[in-house]
Amino acid sequence: MAQQTKTIEKDITVAEVLRNFPRTISVFSRYGIAACCCGQQSIEASASERNIDLAQFLDALRRSC
């Protein structure tokens, strides 16, 4: 059995965050990040592509858990 990620870090994928922390879906939606298109991208890459402040994005994801 795979170990569950305990915190959300910039280098894990969108899909992994959604799998381990399903309540984050509202944050991804608010920032315009869809799992179907960005699932294999890291949090950092997804934020960078959309000019999203990484620190604020990570904070929002972590607070939603």
Backbone bond lengths (Angstrom), bond angles and torsions (degrees), N, CA, C in turn:
res aa  C-N    CA-C-N  psi(-1)  N-CA   C-N-CA  omega(-1)  CA-C   N-CA-C  phi
1 M - - - 1.453 - - 1.518 109.40 -
2 A 1.333 116.68 132.39 1.457 121.51 -179.17 1.518 110.53 -70.42
3 Q 1.319 115.44 145.24 1.461 120.50 178.21 1.517 109.52 -77.27
4 Q 1.312 116.32 133.93 1.460 120.57 -179.96 1.521 109.81 -75.84
5 T 1.322 115.49 138.28 1.451 120.97 174.69 1.513 108.64 -65.66
6 K 1.321 117.62 131.39 1.459 120.97 -177.03 1.525 112.60 -91.40
7 T 1.306 117.29 -26.42 1.456 120.53 177.80 1.523 109.07 -132.71
8 I 1.287 114.89 159.97 1.459 120.74 178.67 1.522 107.74 -94.46
9 E 1.317 114.91 117.28 1.461 121.99 -179.84 1.517 109.61 -116.43
10 K 1.313 116.85 161.22 1.463 121.96 -174.14 1.525 114.08 -65.99
11 D 1.325 117.73 -22.08 1.462 119.74 -174.40 1.529 114.32 -95.14
12 I 1.333 118.91 -1.21 1.460 118.96 176.52 1.527 109.73 -88.42
13 T 1.320 115.78 159.11 1.461 119.35 -174.90 1.522 112.18 -81.03
14 V 1.313 114.33 158.75 1.464 121.81 175.79 1.524 109.07 -56.87
15 A 1.326 117.43 -45.34 1.468 121.68 -179.22 1.523 111.39 -60.19
16 E 1.319 117.06 -41.01 1.456 120.80 -179.93 1.528 111.12 -65.21
17 V 1.312 116.45 -41.76 1.471 120.00 177.86 1.519 109.58 -61.98
18 L 1.319 116.96 -47.75 1.467 120.11 -178.96 1.526 111.76 -63.59
19 R 1.302 117.10 -37.34 1.465 120.71 179.04 1.536 110.78 -66.34
20 N 1.318 116.90 -43.62 1.461 121.23 -176.16 1.524 114.11 -85.78
21 F 1.331 116.27 -24.92 1.462 121.39 -176.59 1.531 109.49 -136.07
22 P 1.327 117.92 73.12 1.468 121.08 -173.76 1.530 114.70 -57.67
23 R 1.322 117.52 -24.85 1.477 119.32 -179.74 1.529 112.71 -69.79
24 T 1.327 117.69 -9.48 1.464 119.98 179.11 1.527 112.84 -75.99
25 I 1.322 117.20 -8.19 1.471 119.63 -176.77 1.525 111.82 -56.08
26 S 1.317 117.81 -35.70 1.470 119.81 -179.92 1.528 111.31 -66.86
27 V 1.318 117.13 -33.81 1.470 120.50 178.12 1.525 109.67 -68.98
28 F 1.319 116.98 -45.76 1.467 119.70 177.65 1.525 110.61 -59.50
29 S 1.307 116.95 -41.96 1.469 121.01 178.78 1.527 110.93 -62.05
30 R 1.314 116.11 -44.76 1.475 120.93 -179.15 1.529 111.15 -60.43
31 Y 1.327 116.95 -34.94 1.456 121.72 -179.18 1.531 113.14 -91.80
32 G 1.326 117.29 0.89 1.464 121.09 177.03 1.514 114.69 75.28
33 I 1.326 116.52 30.74 1.465 120.93 179.89 1.517 108.34 -110.82
34 A 1.335 115.69 117.23 1.466 121.53 -178.09 1.527 110.17 -103.00
35 A 1.317 116.03 135.58 1.463 120.95 -179.16 1.527 111.47 -62.13
36 C 1.331 117.11 -33.75 1.464 119.56 -177.72 1.529 112.19 -64.12
37 C 1.309 116.81 -34.06 1.465 120.78 -177.14 1.532 112.90 -97.51
38 C 1.323 116.65 -29.58 1.466 121.13 -171.51 1.517 113.27 -117.78
39 G 1.304 117.71 6.85 1.450 121.29 -172.88 1.510 115.67 -53.51
40 Q 1.308 117.69 -36.44 1.460 120.51 -177.24 1.529 113.04 -91.36
41 Q 1.317 116.70 -1.38 1.464 120.57 177.22 1.521 109.91 -83.37
42 S 1.317 115.50 151.55 1.459 119.36 173.77 1.533 108.97 -73.15
43 I 1.306 115.01 161.90 1.459 120.54 175.70 1.532 109.25 -57.65
44 E 1.319 116.02 -43.57 1.463 120.98 -178.89 1.531 111.28 -61.54
45 A 1.321 118.10 -46.11 1.460 121.62 -179.17 1.528 111.43 -65.13
46 S 1.322 116.34 -40.61 1.462 120.46 179.24 1.518 111.11 -63.22
47 A 1.326 116.17 -42.38 1.468 120.59 178.58 1.523 110.79 -66.29
48 S 1.310 116.17 -44.20 1.463 121.12 -178.11 1.527 111.72 -61.34
49 E 1.324 116.79 -43.79 1.467 121.19 179.93 1.520 112.75 -59.28
50 R 1.318 115.80 -29.23 1.468 120.60 -175.45 1.524 113.07 -107.04
51 N 1.331 116.71 10.77 1.466 122.03 -178.71 1.532 112.32 55.01
52 I 1.331 115.30 41.08 1.458 122.30 177.74 1.525 107.80 -95.09
53 D 1.318 116.88 135.16 1.459 121.44 175.88 1.535 108.38 -63.75
54 L 1.322 116.57 117.07 1.457 121.78 -174.23 1.522 112.24 -61.49
55 A 1.323 117.38 -43.84 1.470 120.01 -178.42 1.529 111.34 -62.30
56 Q 1.323 116.76 -42.94 1.468 120.31 178.89 1.523 110.93 -66.52
57 F 1.317 116.60 -40.03 1.457 121.55 -179.66 1.533 110.39 -64.11
58 L 1.325 116.80 -48.11 1.461 120.56 178.23 1.529 110.82 -60.32
59 D 1.313 116.44 -41.55 1.467 120.57 178.89 1.528 110.35 -60.94
60 A 1.314 117.16 -45.51 1.472 121.10 179.74 1.524 110.26 -62.70
61 L 1.309 118.10 -42.27 1.465 121.30 178.86 1.523 110.64 -63.25
62 R 1.315 116.28 -46.63 1.468 120.55 -177.94 1.526 111.34 -64.91
63 R 1.321 117.51 -38.58 1.475 120.59 179.72 1.516 112.23 -68.77
64 S 1.325 117.77 -24.44 1.468 120.73 -177.23 1.529 112.93 -79.38
65 C 1.309 117.04 -13.35 1.475 120.98 -175.76 1.514 113.01 -72.18
